[in-house]
Amino acid sequence: MTPSAADGPAPKWRSRRNFAGSRPVMDDVARLAGVSKQTVSRVLNDHPSVRPTTREAVLEAMRSLGYRPSRSARSLASGKTRMLGVISFDAARYGPASILTAINTAAQDAGYLVSSIAIDTADRGTADHDTADHHTVARAVDRLSAEGAEGVIAIAPQLWVGRALADARLDTPLVVLESDLEDGTPLVTADSRTGAREATEHLLRLGHHTVWHIAGPTGWTSADRRLASWRDTLAAAGAEIPDPLIGDWSADSGYDLGRRLALRPDVTAVFASNDQMALGLLHALHEAGRSVPGDVSVVGYDDIPEAAHLLPPLTTVRTDFTEIGTRSLRLLLGRIDGPAEPRIDPVVPVELIVRDSSGPSPRR
């Protein structure tokens, strides 16, 4: 007759291997404790229906065997994989890479694993992304679903990505970062409009008659927001609105566009949509003999770690990428646990960091 946990303490079986010589599995625990495999699963899941004596018998069997439940065993017991998916676009860039690191850290702290899929995209506008691009997103969604992701975070800085995600019809909770989706999908984003306004107003307060702008590529949510806010701020101040110069986020593009600006004596202030392009701009101005900030003031965006060590140290708008990643993870876990949505502000504030690259207008 098979003994039950109620019949007395479980026998001591100190071997760390089962009879077949392999590592102990859930069946071995059940056999030693005198219970069913389903009861072992309930103990792993801390189910309240298990009697204390039975629970202790199962735990003692685990200790005796040296049994360590695998993640898959816990998933079987709970019906949950404790795995989250992240779809990241242009993950090599500072912002997306920093957000991804924050998501991984926060997920680990919450007891989740993260399966990441990185999709590299060319710097094309929204209209240039064809059906193949949308299929790439759909395949990423299908893969994460097949892996059992309980929820997905998409770092989607380009407008077409958000639309492709909406078309993919994901069955699990989804949180999208840096997107302008209007279909009710939970979003988390940095306050790019406020950041661009503060950068532009800072330069106007220094006496510059206008502010030139090196924008990010068209179709990127953050670039479009910053460009629109820069333009609106100049209009509100009654300042001339120069034609923006469109870069591709790289220092090379900032350098190439900066060489054009350096030839114009009327250019006294430039706001670059990220620090990498500001770095290239500083190079071009130095090469042309234009002093910063004596002749031209420069403001960047993001506050990359190197910004404080450039010559001169760069005035910039700080984006808290760690907070973006952490908030997105909290929002996703709240949706997984449901049913009530967690009260999380989706807009992460930014901060103007004034350093030595901005100063009074030489024409003041």
C-alpha distance (Angstrom), angle and dihedral (degrees) to the residues before:
residue distance angle dihedral
M1 . . .
T2 3.79 . .
P3 3.81 109.9 .
S4 3.81 118.4 -126.2
A5 3.77 127.8 -143.7
A6 3.79 89.0 -110.3
D7 3.83 91.6 62.1
G8 3.78 92.6 72.7
P9 3.78 141.4 -73.7
A10 3.76 117.9 -23.5
P11 3.82 116.4 -101.5
K12 3.78 117.1 -99.9
W13 3.79 113.5 -108.3
R14 3.75 106.4 172.6
S15 3.79 97.8 178.3
R16 3.80 113.3 115.4
R17 3.81 89.6 -151.3
N18 3.77 132.1 63.5
F19 3.80 124.0 -126.9
A20 3.80 91.4 -83.0
G21 3.80 90.1 56.5
S22 3.81 96.0 -114.6
R23 3.76 129.5 116.5
P24 3.82 113.5 -71.2
V25 3.79 116.7 -93.3
M26 3.80 135.1 -165.7
D27 3.83 92.2 -85.9
D28 3.83 89.8 58.5
V29 3.81 90.8 52.3
A30 3.80 91.3 49.4
R31 3.83 92.2 48.7
L32 3.80 93.8 48.8
A33 3.80 94.6 44.8
G34 3.80 92.0 45.6
V35 3.78 94.1 -124.2
S36 3.77 137.3 109.3
K37 3.78 124.7 -88.0
Q38 3.80 87.6 -113.9
T39 3.80 89.9 59.1
V40 3.80 90.3 53.1
S41 3.80 87.9 51.8
R42 3.79 90.3 52.0
V43 3.80 90.7 51.8
L44 3.82 91.0 50.0
N45 3.79 88.2 51.2
D46 3.83 92.3 45.9
H47 3.80 90.1 -123.6
P48 3.84 112.5 -172.9
S49 3.83 93.6 -138.0
V50 3.83 93.0 72.4
R51 3.83 114.4 100.1
P52 3.82 114.6 -122.0
T53 3.82 92.4 -119.4
T54 3.79 91.3 51.8
R55 3.80 91.9 46.2
E56 3.79 91.1 52.1
A57 3.82 91.5 48.4
V58 3.80 90.8 53.4
L59 3.80 92.7 46.3
E60 3.80 90.8 48.7
A61 3.81 90.0 51.1
M62 3.80 89.6 51.7
R63 3.80 90.9 51.0
S64 3.79 92.6 46.3
L65 3.80 92.6 50.7
G66 3.78 95.6 39.4
Y67 3.79 86.7 -123.5
R68 3.79 115.6 175.8
P69 3.81 113.2 -171.4
S70 3.76 111.7 -127.7
R71 3.77 122.4 -135.7
S72 3.79 88.6 -106.2
A73 3.80 90.3 54.0
R74 3.77 91.2 51.5
S75 3.78 89.4 47.0
L76 3.79 89.6 52.9
A77 3.78 90.3 49.8
S78 3.79 96.9 47.0
G79 3.78 102.2 29.5
K80 3.81 87.6 -125.2
T81 3.79 128.8 107.6
R82 3.83 96.6 -156.3
M83 3.78 85.8 -141.1
L84 3.79 127.8 126.6
G85 3.77 128.8 -166.6
V86 3.79 127.8 -135.7
I87 3.78 124.2 -168.0
S88 3.79 109.8 -163.7
F89 3.78 127.8 -172.5
D90 3.81 121.6 -156.6
A91 3.79 88.5 -2.1
A92 3.81 92.8 174.9
R93 3.80 91.5 71.2
Y94 3.80 117.3 97.2
G95 3.80 97.3 -114.6
P96 3.82 100.1 47.6
A97 3.82 91.3 39.9
S98 3.81 91.7 52.5
I99 3.81 91.9 47.8
L100 3.81 91.3 49.8
T101 3.81 91.1 51.6
A102 3.81 90.6 51.3
I103 3.81 92.2 49.1
N104 3.81 91.5 50.9
T105 3.80 92.0 49.5
A106 3.81 94.4 47.2
A107 3.81 91.9 45.3
Q108 3.80 91.9 51.3
D109 3.81 90.2 50.3
A110 3.82 88.4 52.7
G111 3.81 92.7 49.7
Y112 3.79 98.1 -104.6
L113 3.77 133.3 126.5
V114 3.79 119.9 -139.0
S115 3.79 125.7 -139.3
S116 3.81 108.7 -161.7
I117 3.77 129.0 -162.0
A118 3.80 116.0 -168.6
I119 3.78 117.8 -157.2
D120 3.79 117.8 -170.0
T121 3.78 114.3 -147.8
A122 3.76 130.9 -170.4
D123 3.78 118.2 -120.1
R124 3.76 94.5 -99.7
G125 3.75 129.8 140.5
T126 3.77 122.3 -103.3
A127 3.79 94.1 -97.9
D128 3.81 92.4 54.0
H129 3.79 95.3 64.7
D130 3.76 109.9 97.3
T131 3.78 137.0 -164.0
A132 3.82 91.6 -78.5
D133 3.81 90.4 61.8
H134 3.80 91.0 51.3
H135 3.80 90.0 49.2
T136 3.81 89.3 53.5
V137 3.79 89.5 57.0
A138 3.81 91.3 45.4
R139 3.82 90.9 52.4
A140 3.81 90.7 50.9
V141 3.80 90.3 51.4
D142 3.82 91.2 48.0
R143 3.80 91.9 50.3
L144 3.80 93.7 51.4
S145 3.80 90.5 47.0
A146 3.82 90.1 51.4
E147 3.81 89.9 51.0
G148 3.79 89.4 55.4
A149 3.80 99.2 -111.2
E150 3.80 108.8 -177.5
G151 3.79 90.6 -153.8
V152 3.80 140.9 -5.5
I153 3.80 134.8 -135.0
A154 3.79 116.4 -161.6
I155 3.80 119.6 -160.6
A156 3.78 93.4 -154.2
P157 3.82 111.6 169.5
Q158 3.81 95.6 163.4
L159 3.78 122.9 73.5
W160 3.81 95.6 -129.8
V161 3.80 91.3 56.3
G162 3.78 92.9 61.5
R163 3.78 90.3 50.4
A164 3.80 92.0 48.8
L165 3.81 90.1 51.5
A166 3.79 90.5 51.0
D167 3.81 89.7 51.7
A168 3.82 91.5 49.7
R169 3.84 91.1 67.6
L170 3.80 97.3 -146.7
D171 3.81 112.7 -153.6
T172 3.81 95.4 -151.0
P173 3.84 129.1 66.6
L174 3.80 112.7 -71.8
V175 3.80 132.6 -162.5
V176 3.80 119.1 -172.4
L177 3.81 125.1 -158.0
E178 3.80 126.2 -149.8
S179 3.79 97.7 2.1
D180 3.79 138.5 125.6
L181 3.80 97.2 -141.7
E182 3.79 112.9 154.2
D183 3.81 99.7 -169.3
G184 3.80 96.8 95.9
T185 3.81 95.9 -94.5
P186 3.85 108.9 149.3
L187 3.80 109.5 -104.1
V188 3.80 135.3 -165.6
T189 3.78 119.9 -167.8
A190 3.79 143.4 157.4
D191 3.80 117.5 -109.1
S192 3.80 95.9 -104.9
R193 3.80 93.8 162.0
T194 3.80 92.9 57.8
G195 3.80 91.6 43.8
A196 3.81 93.3 53.5
R197 3.79 91.6 45.2
E198 3.81 92.6 51.8
A199 3.81 92.0 47.1
T200 3.81 92.1 50.8
E201 3.81 94.7 43.2
H202 3.81 90.0 49.5
L203 3.80 90.9 58.2
L204 3.81 93.4 44.1
R205 3.81 90.4 51.7
L206 3.79 88.2 55.9
G207 3.81 88.2 63.2
H208 3.81 101.6 -100.3
H209 3.82 110.8 150.3
T210 3.81 90.5 -139.4
V211 3.79 141.7 -12.7
W212 3.80 125.3 -121.4
H213 3.78 118.8 -145.1
I214 3.80 133.8 -143.8
A215 3.80 100.6 -162.6
G216 3.78 130.8 -161.5
P217 3.81 120.3 -112.8
T218 3.79 118.3 -60.9
G219 3.79 113.4 -101.4
W220 3.80 95.3 37.6
T221 3.80 108.9 117.0
S222 3.80 96.1 -140.0
A223 3.81 93.2 44.8
D224 3.79 92.7 49.7
R225 3.81 92.5 47.4
R226 3.81 93.1 49.4
L227 3.78 93.0 47.1
A228 3.82 92.3 49.6
S229 3.81 92.3 47.2
W230 3.83 92.3 47.6
R231 3.80 90.0 51.9
D232 3.83 93.3 46.1
T233 3.81 91.8 48.9
L234 3.80 92.9 52.6
A235 3.80 90.6 47.0
A236 3.81 91.8 50.5
A237 3.81 89.5 51.7
G238 3.81 92.5 48.7
A239 3.80 90.1 -119.3
E240 3.78 126.9 146.3
I241 3.83 112.4 -92.5
P242 3.83 110.4 -140.0
D243 3.78 121.3 -156.8
P244 3.82 108.3 -90.0
L245 3.79 119.4 -119.4
I246 3.80 112.7 -132.6
G247 3.80 117.9 -137.9
D248 3.80 132.9 175.1
W249 3.85 99.6 -123.4
S250 3.83 92.3 -96.9
A251 3.79 128.1 118.8
D252 3.81 87.7 -126.1
S253 3.79 91.6 61.0
G254 3.80 90.6 46.9
Y255 3.79 88.9 52.3
D256 3.81 94.4 48.6
L257 3.80 93.2 47.9
G258 3.79 90.9 41.0
R259 3.80 91.1 58.6
R260 3.79 88.4 59.3
L261 3.79 92.9 48.2
A262 3.81 92.4 46.3
L263 3.82 89.9 63.1
R264 3.80 91.9 60.2
P265 3.81 115.2 82.7
D266 3.82 90.8 -164.3
V267 3.82 91.1 65.2
T268 3.82 107.4 96.2
A269 3.82 102.5 148.9
V270 3.81 133.0 35.1
F271 3.80 130.1 -176.6
A272 3.82 112.6 -160.1
S273 3.80 118.9 -159.9
N274 3.81 92.7 -131.7
D275 3.79 138.5 15.0
Q276 3.80 95.3 -112.0
M277 3.80 91.7 60.8
A278 3.82 89.1 43.8
L279 3.81 88.0 54.8
G280 3.81 90.9 55.0
L281 3.80 89.8 46.3
L282 3.82 91.4 53.9
H283 3.80 89.0 51.9
A284 3.81 92.2 51.8
L285 3.80 93.7 47.1
H286 3.80 92.1 48.9
E287 3.80 91.0 48.5
A288 3.82 90.2 51.9
G289 3.80 92.8 49.5
R290 3.81 94.1 -110.8
S291 3.79 111.1 144.9
V292 3.82 120.3 -132.2
P293 2.98 116.1 -117.2
G294 3.82 95.2 -4.2
D295 3.81 95.2 67.9
V296 3.80 102.5 10.9
S297 3.80 130.5 20.8
V298 3.81 117.6 -146.9
V299 3.81 130.3 -160.6
G300 3.81 123.1 -176.8
Y301 3.78 134.6 -173.2
D302 3.86 135.6 -121.6
D303 3.83 101.1 30.5
I304 3.79 96.7 -121.2
P305 3.83 113.7 -160.3
E306 3.82 91.4 -101.2
A307 3.82 94.5 53.3
A308 3.80 94.3 89.5
H309 3.83 91.0 52.2
L310 3.80 100.7 51.0
L311 3.79 119.7 107.7
P312 2.92 103.0 -84.3
P313 3.81 100.7 18.8
L314 3.79 106.6 -108.2
T315 3.78 125.4 -109.4
T316 3.79 104.2 -140.8
V317 3.79 147.1 152.5
R318 3.78 112.4 -99.2
T319 3.80 117.5 -136.3
D320 3.80 116.1 -164.2
F321 3.79 98.7 -139.0
T322 3.80 91.4 170.8
E323 3.79 90.1 59.0
I324 3.81 91.2 48.6
G325 3.80 90.7 54.5
T326 3.80 94.0 43.6
R327 3.80 94.1 48.7
S328 3.77 92.2 48.0
L329 3.80 90.6 52.6
R330 3.82 92.3 48.8
L331 3.79 90.7 48.6
L332 3.81 92.1 49.6
L333 3.81 94.2 47.9
G334 3.79 89.2 48.8
R335 3.78 90.2 54.6
I336 3.81 91.6 47.2
D337 3.81 92.0 51.1
G338 3.85 91.0 41.5
P339 2.89 159.9 133.4
A340 3.81 96.0 127.7
E341 3.80 116.8 53.7
P342 3.82 112.5 -120.6
R343 3.79 115.2 -114.0
I344 3.78 100.9 -114.5
D345 3.80 123.7 151.0
P346 3.82 104.0 -122.3
V347 3.82 93.7 -155.9
V348 3.81 115.4 77.7
P349 3.82 112.6 -154.0
V350 3.79 122.7 -123.8
E351 3.80 131.7 -149.2
L352 3.80 133.1 -141.9
I353 3.81 109.4 -129.4
V354 3.80 110.3 -160.1
R355 3.80 115.4 -152.9
D356 3.80 135.1 151.8
S357 3.81 102.5 -67.2
S358 3.81 93.5 80.4
G359 3.79 125.9 63.0
P360 3.81 145.0 142.3
S361 3.78 118.9 -46.3
P362 3.82 112.7 -96.5
R363 3.83 86.8 -134.2
R364 3.78 95.4 54.4
